Each structure stands twice: as structure tokens, then as C-alpha cells.
Amino acid sequence: MRPPNHDLGSYDVVPFGSAVRVWFRISLQTFGGPAGQIAVMQRMLVDELRWIGQRRFLHALNFCMLLPGPEAQQLAIYTGWLLNGLRGGLVAGTLFVLPGVVALLGLSALYVGFGDTSAASSLLTGLAAAVISIVVQAIVRVGRRALTSAPLVAIAGVAFAALSAFGVPFPIVILSAALLGMTLGRSSSTAAGEDLAIEPSFALVGDEQRDVRGHHPSRAAAILAVGLFLEAVPVLLAAGAFGRDSVFVDQGLFFSGAAVVTFGGAYAVLAYVAHAAVAVYGWLRPAEMVRGLAFAETTPGPLIMVVQFVAFVGAYRNPGDLNPWVAAVLGGLLTTWVTFVPCFVFVLLGAPYIERLRSNPVLSSALTGITAAVVGVIANLALYFALHTLFADTMAVGAGPLHVEVPQLTSLQPVAATLTAVAAVLIFWRRWSVLSTLGACAAAGFTVYLASPGLSSW
């Protein structure tokens, strides 16, 4: 173990075996989205074990928020790298998602096998109703933090309108928000990325310690080359084995591209994924996106794991010459692979330069604009989920990326509407947790089924 107050060199800060055990413990507690996951790492790594200082931890989080992808998993990769080098980052990032991969594979299989039964539909209706309130809660939380001025509120509104009414592609919305954020940052008198006033405290990796590991261009080139190889090989193998027109190639290429534009977390990118999965590729129905997110909410790991459910269902329904179950598992695992490999590449490339990136006002201003736009993106997602959960028959209007639809009022689903109201009360008034709300709404939906098994308006 490294003695305190030494610069970070080539040896481990903590014993590698101890770090692996801690990361495994963390991986089993990563429920509740990024806020809950970051809180778990804060409690264990900063407060209890004192492996990393508070300011250093927050600086690492700021860096990860600049990257596309799930910031909590990338924070785990960065912290693992800081404590144990390359192998530490690989183990921390892998363990962070592994329990979720296994759990979501099981839930996806149960859904494909039994999801069309009335009993299963009642449970899923309860979960979907809860998801609407959970997404609205995300809008409130992100909005309070991000929309601190009128121009930022305007960016959020424009992002919502661009996606829902004008069909502007998601990557263009994010890029435009970054440019607007940089423009606002130049005109602001407040320096972006200003440090928080936090008292330093003893930790194995403290604020005063410098990273003296080599930061050579050859290292960056090697990481990039290996990352591109690992990202491309599974897709190329799928193309060679099943042909370019197979579902596996489509999923590999699409989710590889999505992985590099997923600024703003899972809620933001789901709008982009929903459009492609439903309207472009036809892998699943609109309401099934809501169910997939509900499954991801109930399992450990990043919420972006919902893409595994999308790929599982899509490959099961388009298996080609394979057995549908084999195709489903292959599609789910391939999509998970191409989604998370870029996370490792981004962090391992940028981690040695974290202080330089953290203090860069241009990047901080760009992040401010992106975060504001994410509020509008999540609002668009909430509208999409609400329409496809609360209304059975809808009428398509316009050519937006989510094919925004105007519901026919006669198609309102009374059970789904009631459970949505219950979920809103539990989350916003009773302050229940995400998992408790999901469990209560699923139980309520199943109870309604037991009381009225013939009820058709779910």
C-alpha cells in the first residue's frame, strides 16, 4: 500500500485484492440511477475507507460528466484506475455493470416468454406507470441544477421543441447545445468550473497528490487502437457469420454510434434509442421501451442497460437462421459490449489529464449547455412514455424523432392512469425511493388483475 502524502506512481494505492472485493460490494448496491450509484461510491470510498479525498472525488465526477456515457460507471473506472492503474479501472468498470447484465438478461427472457399473459401485463402496467413519475422526477432534479438562468431555460425549451416537433436528430441537438453553452460562457462574468469550497481531509489519494505516471502519446495511441479493435471485432464477426443485413450488425453499428453521443445519461439517450428501435428498425413496440426502462430501474448498474433489453427483444423477433433464444442472448450481449467499451476508452484516455480538463472553462461551458438541453430531452422522453402508457390508440402527427402522437381521449387506460397518479403521490409527496415505488405500483397492478382478471382496459 502506498504511504500517504506521496505522489501517485506505478504501484497500487491499495492492495488489488482488497480493491476487487470493495468494487464487488459496490456493484451489488448500484440501484437507483446515477445519483444512488455515486452516493454508494461516496459513502464507501470517501467517507468509510478514505481511499480518495472529497475534492478529488468531485473533480473526477466533473470530468466524467463531460464524457458521453453513464457518468457513474465512468467514475468507477476512473477511481479504479487512480487506485490500481489500468487493471484497477478495468475491474471496477466491469464489476459495476456485471450484476446488471445478468439480472437484465433474466428479466428480458421472462418478458419474452411470459410478457403477453394477463398477469404479466398487469405487473408491467404498474411498472410503466411508475416509470412516468420517475422520469418526471428526473426532469425536476436536473432542471433545478441545470436551469439557473433564462438563457439555459431557453436552451431546454428549444431542445424539447426540436426533438418533439421538428424532427431534429439527437446528436445535432446536443452539439448545438454545447456551442450555445460555450457562447454563453464567454459572455458570462463567472468563471466556469470554479472549485467548490471543501475542506481537505486525509485520504490515501488526497487533493495535493500528483499523478506522475507517464502520459505519453504512445500510451494514448495504444489505448485508442485497442479500444477500436475491441469495439469493431464483434460487429465484423457478426457480419461475417450472419451477413451485413443481420439484426446483429444493425444493433452493433447503431449502439456503437449511440455510445459516443449519449451525453446527459440514460434518460436523454433513450429518446434517440426509442426512435431507432421502434420507428427505424422495428425491434419492439413503443410501450415496450417503457417496460425496458422499468426493468433497468429494478436492477443494479447503469440505467443505460435498457439497451440490452431492446437488443434482446429485437434479436428474438429477428433471429435469421438462429434459434430465437440464442439470437436474443447474442444480441443482448453484443449490444452491451459495444455500449460499454467506449466508456473504458474515454476514461483511460482522459484520466491522466483530468486536472487540465477540469479547469478548462470552454469544456465546462459546453457541459452547461448540454446539461440544459438534457432537461428538454428528458421532457420529450416523459411525453413519449406517457402517451404510450396512458393511451392505447394514438394518431401519429408530424415527423419528429419520437413520432410524437396525439392521443384519442376515448382510449385513455383507466388502470394505467390511476397507477400513474399513485406513483406521483408516492414519489413527490411521500418521497418514496425508486425501488419502493416500482414495487408498490407493480403490486397494485397485479392486485387489480386478481380482483378483475377480465379487465381489458389496462
N, C-alpha and C positions, 0 to 999 in steps of 0.2 A: 504493500500500500504506500502511496506517496505521502511523505510528510507534509503537514500544512505549510502554506505560505511559500511554496516552490512553484516555479513556472511549469507549465504543462509540457512534458516532453514525450518520449516514446513509450514509457512504461505505464501500467494501469494505475488509475487513481484509486480504485477499489479492487479487491480480488474478483477475477472474472466470474468464478463460480457463484459468489455472493450476488453479483450484479444479475446473473441469469435468474437466480431464484427470486429476486425482487421484481424483475420485469415480468416473470410468470405470475406473481401475485397481483401485480398491477393489471395484467391482461384479463384477469378474471373479474375485475371490478370496473371495467370501462363501459358502463351503461350511462345512458342519459345524454348522449351527444357530446360535442366538444367541450362544453362548459364543465360537465361532470367528469370527463376524462382528464382535463387539465387540472381540475381540483384534486383528483386522486394522485396525480404526479406531484402536485404542490405539497400535499399532506405527507406523502411518503418520502420523497427525495429531498425536499427543502425543510419541512417542519420536523419530521421524525428522525430521519437518518442524517440530515445535514450534509448530504453529499454535494449539493450545489447551493450557492448563495441566492438570495431572493432576487437581487438585481440581475444577476447573471441569468437566472431562470426567465425573468421577464424579457430581457434582451433577446434571448433565444426564441421566445414566443413571438416577439415582434418580427424577427427575421422570418419565422415560419409563416406568419400571416402575409408576408409579401409573396409567397410562393403559391402556385396553383396546387390544389390537392388538399387533403384533410390536415389541418394545422396541428391537431393533437397527435396524430401518428407521426408527423414530421418532427414535432417537438420531442417525441420519444426517440426517434432516430438521432437527432442532434445531441440530445443528452447522453444517449448511449455511446455515441462517438466521443463526446467530451470525456466520459469516464473511462472508456476502454478502447478507444480508437476504432478502426474500421470494423473489427469483429463485434465490438460493443454496439455500434449503430445498426449492423445487420441483424443481430439477435433481438435488440429492443424493438426495432420496427416490425420484424417478423412475428414475434410473440404478441405484439399489440393487436394484430389482425387475425391470428390463427384461431382463437376460440370462436370469433365471429364467423369465420369461413365455415367451420364445422357445423356450428349451430344453424346458420342460414341455409346450408345445403340440406340439412334435415327438414327445416320448415318449408323450403321450396318443394322438396319431394312430397311432403304431406299435403301441400296445397295442390300440386298437380294430381295426386292420387285421390284426394277426398274433397277438394275445394268446391266442387259443384253440388255437394249434398246440402240439404236444407240446414242441417245442424251446423256444418262448417260455415255456410253463408251467414248464419246468424252471428257467429263469433267474429267473422271478418267484417260484418257491418258495424259491430261495436268498435272494432279496432280502427276502421276507416273514419268513423265519426270522431274518435279521439284524436286522430292524426290532424284533422282540420284545425282543432283548437291548438294542438301542439305547434303547427306551422304558424298560426296567428300569433302565438306566444313568441315565436322566433322573430316575427316582424317587430313586435313591441320591443323586445330586448335589443335587437340590432339597431332599431331606429333610435332608441334612447341614447345609444353610444355613438351612432354614426351621424345622425342628422342634427348637428349642432349649430347650423346656420341656414338662412334662407336659400342660398345657392345649392347647398347639399340636399335640401328638401326638393329643390327643383330637379336635381340630377336623378333622385329616386323616382319622381313623378314621370320624368321623360323616359327613364328605363322601363317603367311599367307600361306606358303607352306604346313605346317602340316594340315591345315584345307582344303585347296582347292585341294591339290594333293594327300595327303596320307591318308585322312580319319581319322585323329586323333580326338577322341572325345573332344568336347569343354572343359569340366571340366579338362581333363588331360593337355590341352594346358595352362589353367590358373594356375593350380598347378605347372607345370613345370616353367612357367614364374616367379612365386613367389619364387621358390627355386633358380632360376638363379639370381633374384634380390637380394636375401639375400647373395648369394655368391659374387656378385659384390660389395654389400655394405660393406662386411668385408674387401675387398681389397682396398676400397676407403679411401682416407685420409680425405674426407669431411664428417662430421657428418651428418647423415640423420635426417630429421625432424627439422632442425635448424629454430629457430623462426625468423619471419620477423621483421625488424626494423620499428615498427609502434608506433607512439607517443600515449600514453594512453590518453583517453578522458573520461569525465564524462558520466556515464550511470548507470541506475538502477542496472544492473548486469555488474560490471566492472571487469577488469583483476585481481584486488587484492582480490576480494571476494572469500571465500572458501565455498564449499558446505559441510555443516555439517549435512545433513540428513543421517540417518542410512544406512550403506552399509553392511547389514548382509547377510550371506549365505542363511538364510531362505527366505529373500526377493527375492534373485535371483532364488531360487528353486521354489517359488510361481509363479513368472513371467514365468519361463520356463514351469511349469506344466500347467498353464492356456493357454499359447500360444500353446503348443502341443495339448491341448484339443480343442481349437477353430479351429486349423488347421485340425485336424483329423475328428471331428464330422460331418461336411458337407459331406465329402467323404464317411464316414461309412454309413450315412443316405442314400446317393445316391446308395451305393452298396446294402443296404437292400431293398430299394424301387424298384430299376430297374435292379439289378443283377450286378455281377462283370464285365460282358462283355459290360456294357453300356458305351456310349460315355462320360457320366458324371464322371464315375470313372476313365476312362483313362485320361480325362482332369484334374481332381483333382489331381491324382498322378503325372502326368507329370509336371504340373505347380507348384506343391508344391516342387518338386525336382529342377526345374529351378530357383525357388526363392532363393535358397541357393547357387547357382553358378553364379549369374548374376553380377559378377564383371565387371566394365567398362561401366555400363549403358545400355540403351535400344539398341543402335546400336550394341554393342558387343553380347548381348544375342540373338538378332534376328537371327543371323546365326544358333544358336543352335535350336531356336524355328522353324525356317523355315524348317530345315531338318526333324524334327519330324512331324510337321504339314502336310508337303507335301509328304515326301518320306516314312515315317513310318505309320502314321495314315490315310493319305489321306483326311484330313479335308477340304483342299482347294487347289487351283491351285497355281503354283509358282508366277505368276504375281499378284495374289491377296494379297500376302504378301506386295508388293509394295503399293497397294491401301490401305491396312490397315494402313501402316505407314503414308501415306498421310493423312488419317483421323485423326490419333493420333496427327499429326503435327498441324492440324487445330483446335484442341480442347484444352481447358485448362487441366493442370495436367501433370503428368509424361508421357514420350513417351512410357514407358513400357505398358501403357494402350492398346497398339495394341494387346496384348494377349486377351483382351476382344473381339475384332473383330474376331480374329482367332477362339476362342471358340464359339462365336455366330454363325458364318457361319458353323463351323464343327458340332455343335449340330443341327442346322436347317437341315442339309443334312443327319444326322444320328439320327433321333428322337426316334427310337424304337417305342413304343406304344403310345407315346405322340403326341399331336398336334405339328407340326414343329415350330410354333412360340413360344409356351410355352417352348419347349425344347431349343430353341435358347436363350431366355431370361434367363432360368435357367442355361444353360451352361456358358453364359457370366458373370452372377453374381457369380457363383461358382468359376470360374477362377479368377475373380477379388479378391474375398475373400482370396483364398489360396495364391495369389501372394503378397498381402499386409500385411497379418497377420505377416509373419516373419519380415517385416520391423519394426513393433512396438516392437516385441520381441527383436531383435538385439539391438535397440537403448535403450530401457528401461533396458535391462540387462547391457549394457556397459556404459551408460551415467554417472553413479556415478564414474567411473574410467577413465574418459576422459583424465585427465592430465597425468595419468600414461601411458595410451595407446599412447597419442600424442607424448610423449617423448621417446617411445621405438624405438631404431634405427633398430631393427630387423623387426618390423612390417612396418616401413617406407620404408625400403629397399625392402621388399616384395611388397609393393604397387607400388614402382618404376618399378619393373619388370612386374607386372600385367598391369600397365598403358602402358608400351612399347608394350606388346603383344596385347593390345586392338587396337593399330593402325593397326596391321596386320589383326586382326579380322574384323575391320570395312572395311578395304580394300577388304577383301573377300566378305563382305556383299555388297559393292558397285558393285563388279563384278557380283554377283548373280542378283542384281536388274537390272543392265544394260542389261545383257543377256536376261532377261525375259521381259524387257520393249521394247527394241530396235529390237528384233528379234522374229518372230512368230514361226518359225520352227527351232528346235535345235536338236543336236545329242548328246546323253549322252556319256561321256567319263570318265572312272575311277570310283572309289567308294568313293569319298570324301563325307563329311557330307552334303554338299550342292549339291552333284551330279553335279559338275562343267560341263558345257556343251559348246561345240564348235559350234557357230552359223553358219548356212549356209548363205553365203553372199547374196544370192538371196532373203533371207527372211527379209532383213532389212526393217523396217517400216518407211517410209519417214516422216510421220507426227510426230511420236514419236521422231525420230532423230532430226528433226527441233526444236521441242519444248524443247528437252533436251539442244540443243545449246543455245536457247533463255534463258533458266533458268540459264545456266552457265554464260552468259553475265550479267544477272541481279544480280546474287549473287556475282560474283568475280570481275566484272568491275564496275557495277553501285552500288554495296554494298546495294542492297535491303534487307529488312528483309525477314525472312522465310515466314511469313503470306502473305506479299505483293507478293512474288514470286509465292507462291502457287495459290493465287487468279488470278494473271496475266496469268499463264500458263493454269489454268482451263478455264478462259475466252477465251484464244486464241484457245484452243481445241474446245470449243463449237462454236466459230466463224467459224472455219474451217468446222465444221459439217453443220452449217447453209448455208455456201457458197457451199459446196459439200456434200449434205446428202447421196449420193450414194457411197462415197469414201470407199473402202473396206480395204485399207492398213493403218490401224491405228497402 
